[in-house]
Amino acid sequence: MTTISLSRKLVTLINVFTVEPANQERLLDLLARATETSVRHAPGFISASLHRGLDGTKVTMCPSRCSTLRWCLKKETSLVVVFQA
């Protein structure tokens, strides 16, 4: 688990997805597989956490990476491929 601290030079993104309650588990599985197969291999990756909302309509993914890297999600083509349905 990543500890968020002012002294660490990292960026943590907070991505909130809204889903139908029937699809929450499916999205969690998809994001977990994407993290294992692709996201964790991206330059500067440190960790990622997945969280489920108690009402079933939200899933949150919080990936952390080194803040010293200059990057743009649009250029991370390996991530785009994972999320194409």
MDTraj code that builds the backbone (N, CA, C; nanometers):
import mdtraj as md
import numpy as np

residues = "MET THR THR ILE SER LEU SER ARG LYS LEU VAL THR LEU ILE ASN VAL PHE THR VAL GLU PRO ALA ASN GLN GLU ARG LEU LEU ASP LEU LEU ALA ARG ALA THR GLU THR SER VAL ARG HIS ALA PRO GLY PHE ILE SER ALA SER LEU HIS ARG GLY LEU ASP GLY THR LYS VAL THR MET CYS PRO SER ARG CYS SER THR LEU ARG TRP CYS LEU LYS LYS GLU THR SER LEU VAL VAL VAL PHE GLN ALA".split()
xyz = np.array([
    [0.0838, -0.1172, 0.0000],
    [0.0000, 0.0000, 0.0000],
    [0.0888, 0.1241, 0.0000],
    [0.0533, 0.2206, -0.0802],
    [0.1289, 0.3451, -0.0880],
    [0.0871, 0.4386, 0.0238],
    [0.1837, 0.5003, 0.0870],
    [0.1569, 0.6031, 0.1869],
    [0.1699, 0.7381, 0.1190],
    [0.0664, 0.8185, 0.1263],
    [0.0687, 0.9513, 0.0658],
    [0.1318, 1.0468, 0.1661],
    [0.2354, 1.1162, 0.1218],
    [0.3108, 1.2040, 0.2094],
    [0.3636, 1.3216, 0.1283],
    [0.3739, 1.4369, 0.1912],
    [0.4279, 1.5543, 0.1217],
    [0.5739, 1.5369, 0.0840],
    [0.6466, 1.4529, 0.1567],
    [0.7887, 1.4359, 0.1286],
    [0.8155, 1.3407, 0.0120],
    [0.7168, 1.2603, -0.0272],
    [0.7355, 1.1701, -0.1414],
    [0.6992, 1.2428, -0.2682],
    [0.7790, 1.2213, -0.3725],
    [0.7538, 1.2874, -0.5002],
    [0.6747, 1.1927, -0.5891],
    [0.5419, 1.1905, -0.5656],
    [0.4578, 1.1083, -0.6510],
    [0.3265, 1.1786, -0.6790],
    [0.2645, 1.1318, -0.7831],
    [0.1350, 1.1835, -0.8251],
    [0.0354, 1.0709, -0.8069],
    [-0.0752, 1.1014, -0.7412],
    [-0.1820, 1.0037, -0.7263],
    [-0.3048, 1.0584, -0.7974],
    [-0.3539, 0.9834, -0.8936],
    [-0.4756, 1.0208, -0.9658],
    [-0.5942, 0.9555, -0.8965],
    [-0.7066, 1.0229, -0.8949],
    [-0.8279, 0.9649, -0.8378],
    [-0.9310, 0.9600, -0.9500],
    [-0.9571, 0.8382, -0.9984],
    [-1.0504, 0.8166, -1.1089],
    [-1.1781, 0.7559, -1.0518],
    [-1.2900, 0.8259, -1.0673],
    [-1.4176, 0.7775, -1.0157],
    [-1.5052, 0.7368, -1.1339],
    [-1.5510, 0.6129, -1.1312],
    [-1.6370, 0.5588, -1.2363],
    [-1.7765, 0.5373, -1.1776],
    [-1.8786, 0.5729, -1.2537],
    [-2.0168, 0.5488, -1.2127],
    [-2.0711, 0.4336, -1.2955],
    [-2.1270, 0.3346, -1.2279],
    [-2.1777, 0.2149, -1.2948],
    [-2.3135, 0.1760, -1.2367],
    [-2.3845, 0.0947, -1.3107],
    [-2.5039, 0.0324, -1.2558],
    [-2.4571, -0.0667, -1.1496],
    [-2.5292, -0.0810, -1.0393],
    [-2.4867, -0.1743, -0.9345],
    [-2.4577, -0.3154, -0.9860],
    [-2.5298, -0.3591, -1.0853],
    [-2.5081, -0.4935, -1.1404],
    [-2.3729, -0.5068, -1.2098],
    [-2.3111, -0.3938, -1.2470],
    [-2.1835, -0.3964, -1.3191],
    [-2.0624, -0.3599, -1.2328],
    [-2.0835, -0.3309, -1.1062],
    [-1.9722, -0.2881, -1.0223],
    [-1.8626, -0.3944, -1.0138],
    [-1.8986, -0.5168, -0.9869],
    [-1.7994, -0.6240, -0.9745],
    [-1.7260, -0.6461, -1.1065],
    [-1.7980, -0.6380, -1.2165],
    [-1.7378, -0.6547, -1.3495],
    [-1.6320, -0.5464, -1.3750],
    [-1.6648, -0.4214, -1.3402],
    [-1.5686, -0.3126, -1.3589],
    [-1.4478, -0.3310, -1.2674],
    [-1.4691, -0.3705, -1.1438],
    [-1.3566, -0.3969, -1.0533],
    [-1.2644, -0.5033, -1.1108],
    [-1.3223, -0.6100, -1.1635],
    [-1.2419, -0.7163, -1.2249],
    [-1.1633, -0.6638, -1.3447],
    [-1.2285, -0.5848, -1.4295],
    [-1.1622, -0.5277, -1.5476],
    [-1.0455, -0.4390, -1.5072],
    [-1.0666, -0.3518, -1.4090],
    [-0.9602, -0.2615, -1.3660],
    [-0.8464, -0.3378, -1.2982],
    [-0.8787, -0.4405, -1.2231],
    [-0.7739, -0.5217, -1.1597],
    [-0.6897, -0.5928, -1.2655],
    [-0.7555, -0.6489, -1.3677],
    [-0.6811, -0.7156, -1.4768],
    [-0.5975, -0.6156, -1.5540],
    [-0.6535, -0.4971, -1.5811],
    [-0.5793, -0.3933, -1.6538],
    [-0.4564, -0.3508, -1.5750],
    [-0.4704, -0.3395, -1.4445],
    [-0.3568, -0.3019, -1.3602],
    [-0.2492, -0.4091, -1.3644],
    [-0.2883, -0.5333, -1.3530],
    [-0.1918, -0.6440, -1.3524],
    [-0.1213, -0.6620, -1.4866],
    [-0.1940, -0.6452, -1.5964],
    [-0.1365, -0.6749, -1.7278],
    [-0.0716, -0.5557, -1.7964],
    [-0.1122, -0.4333, -1.7597],
    [-0.0646, -0.3182, -1.8351],
    [-0.0219, -0.2011, -1.7468],
    [-0.1112, -0.1515, -1.6652],
    [-0.0877, -0.0289, -1.5895],
    [0.0384, -0.0393, -1.5042],
    [0.0582, -0.1513, -1.4369],
    [0.1735, -0.1631, -1.3460],
    [0.3075, -0.1674, -1.4202],
    [0.3035, -0.1857, -1.5513],
    [0.4263, -0.1881, -1.6303],
    [0.4580, -0.0511, -1.6919],
    [0.3717, 0.0469, -1.6701],
    [0.3946, 0.1814, -1.7233],
    [0.5121, 0.2466, -1.6500],
    [0.5904, 0.3263, -1.7192],
    [0.7046, 0.3930, -1.6560],
    [0.6613, 0.4740, -1.5342],
    [0.7326, 0.4576, -1.4242],
    [0.7060, 0.5349, -1.3036],
    [0.5958, 0.4815, -1.2144],
    [0.5336, 0.3699, -1.2540],
    [0.4252, 0.3142, -1.1734],
    [0.4749, 0.2784, -1.0336],
    [0.3970, 0.3133, -0.9320],
    [0.4287, 0.2762, -0.7946],
    [0.3235, 0.1802, -0.7397],
    [0.1966, 0.2189, -0.7484],
    [0.0902, 0.1323, -0.6973],
    [-0.0446, 0.1776, -0.7517],
    [-0.1454, 0.0959, -0.7277],
    [-0.2828, 0.1330, -0.7616],
    [-0.3753, 0.0682, -0.6593],
    [-0.4772, 0.1423, -0.6218],
    [-0.5766, 0.0915, -0.5279],
    [-0.7138, 0.1009, -0.5925],
    [-0.7959, -0.0001, -0.5697],
    [-0.9334, -0.0002, -0.6177],
    [-1.0270, 0.0046, -0.4976],
    [-1.1342, 0.0836, -0.5109],
    [-1.2314, 0.0972, -0.4019],
    [-1.3709, 0.0859, -0.4604],
    [-1.4592, 0.0198, -0.3871],
    [-1.5983, 0.0069, -0.4316],
    [-1.6885, 0.0905, -0.3413],
    [-1.7877, 0.1543, -0.4019],
    [-1.8862, 0.2299, -0.3246],
    [-1.9856, 0.1348, -0.2608],
    [-2.0324, 0.1687, -0.1418],
    [-2.1240, 0.0811, -0.0693],
    [-2.2590, 0.0661, -0.1383],
    [-2.3014, 0.1676, -0.2158],
    [-2.4302, 0.1581, -0.2842],
    [-2.4216, 0.0852, -0.4181],
    [-2.2997, 0.0459, -0.4576],
    [-2.2812, -0.0302, -0.5806],
    [-2.2675, 0.0515, -0.7066],
    [-2.2778, 0.1843, -0.6974],
    [-2.2756, 0.2668, -0.8184],
    [-2.1412, 0.3330, -0.8474],
    [-2.0450, 0.3201, -0.7589],
    [-1.9147, 0.3855, -0.7789],
    [-1.8003, 0.2858, -0.7645],
    [-1.6979, 0.3071, -0.8473],
    [-1.5710, 0.2365, -0.8367],
    [-1.4643, 0.3447, -0.8491],
    [-1.3667, 0.3421, -0.7611],
    [-1.2593, 0.4403, -0.7641],
    [-1.1266, 0.3681, -0.7814],
    [-1.0458, 0.4177, -0.8754],
    [-0.9114, 0.3653, -0.8974],
    [-0.8142, 0.4779, -0.8671],
    [-0.7169, 0.4501, -0.7814],
    [-0.6194, 0.5509, -0.7395],
    [-0.4783, 0.5019, -0.7710],
    [-0.4304, 0.5255, -0.8922],
    [-0.2929, 0.4874, -0.9252],
    [-0.1943, 0.5964, -0.8833],
    [-0.0778, 0.5545, -0.8361],
    [0.0292, 0.6477, -0.8000],
    [0.1500, 0.6195, -0.8875],
    [0.2193, 0.7250, -0.9235],
    [0.3404, 0.7128, -1.0038],
    [0.4361, 0.8240, -0.9671],
    [0.5604, 0.8084, -1.0091],
    [0.6631, 0.9093, -0.9809],
    [0.6229, 1.0418, -1.0442],
    [0.6316, 1.1481, -0.9683],
    [0.5922, 1.2786, -1.0214],
    [0.7009, 1.3409, -1.1066],
    [0.8198, 1.2840, -1.1041],
    [0.9293, 1.3412, -1.1829],
    [0.9204, 1.3042, -1.3302],
    [0.8356, 1.2090, -1.3634],
    [0.8180, 1.1710, -1.5041],
    [0.7176, 1.2632, -1.5713],
    [0.7502, 1.3056, -1.6919],
    [0.6551, 1.3825, -1.7715],
    [0.5769, 1.2827, -1.8548],
    [0.4452, 1.2885, -1.8457],
    [0.3649, 1.1892, -1.9162],
    [0.2284, 1.2463, -1.9500],
    [0.1629, 1.1777, -2.0381],
    [0.0277, 1.2148, -2.0789],
    [-0.0493, 1.0860, -2.1049],
    [-0.1628, 1.0714, -2.0424],
    [-0.2404, 0.9480, -2.0561],
    [-0.2721, 0.9176, -2.2027],
    [-0.2943, 1.0192, -2.2832],
    [-0.3260, 0.9969, -2.4235],
    [-0.2106, 0.9296, -2.4976],
    [-0.0894, 0.9485, -2.4499],
    [0.0262, 0.8876, -2.5148],
    [0.0527, 0.7469, -2.4634],
    [-0.0155, 0.7067, -2.3570],
    [0.0019, 0.5727, -2.3000],
    [-0.0880, 0.4766, -2.3781],
    [-0.0478, 0.4412, -2.4979],
    [-0.1329, 0.3597, -2.5847],
    [-0.1644, 0.2237, -2.5250],
    [-0.0755, 0.1703, -2.4418],
    [-0.1028, 0.0403, -2.3814],
    [-0.2243, 0.0480, -2.2904],
    [-0.2504, 0.1638, -2.2284],
    [-0.3675, 0.1789, -2.1434],
    [-0.4949, 0.1886, -2.2259],
    [-0.4872, 0.2584, -2.3377],
    [-0.6047, 0.2745, -2.4227],
    [-0.6536, 0.1394, -2.4738],
    [-0.5632, 0.0534, -2.5144],
    [-0.6000, -0.0776, -2.5683],
    [-0.6742, -0.1607, -2.4650],
    [-0.6322, -0.1549, -2.3400],
    [-0.6949, -0.2353, -2.2346],
    [-0.8414, -0.1976, -2.2169],
    [-0.8747, -0.0700, -2.2290],
    [-1.0095, -0.0265, -2.1999],
    [-1.1023, -0.0238, -2.3205],
    [-1.0542, -0.0632, -2.4367],
    [-1.1438, -0.0723, -2.5517],
    [-1.2274, -0.1971, -2.5375],
    [-1.3583, -0.1809, -2.5455],
    [-1.4474, -0.2962, -2.5320],
    [-1.4763, -0.3454, -2.6686],
])
top = md.Topology()
chain = top.add_chain()
for i, resn in enumerate(residues, 1):
    res = top.add_residue(resn, chain, resSeq=i)
    for name in ("N", "CA", "C"):
        top.add_atom(name, md.element.get_by_symbol(name[0]), res)
traj = md.Trajectory(xyz[None], top)
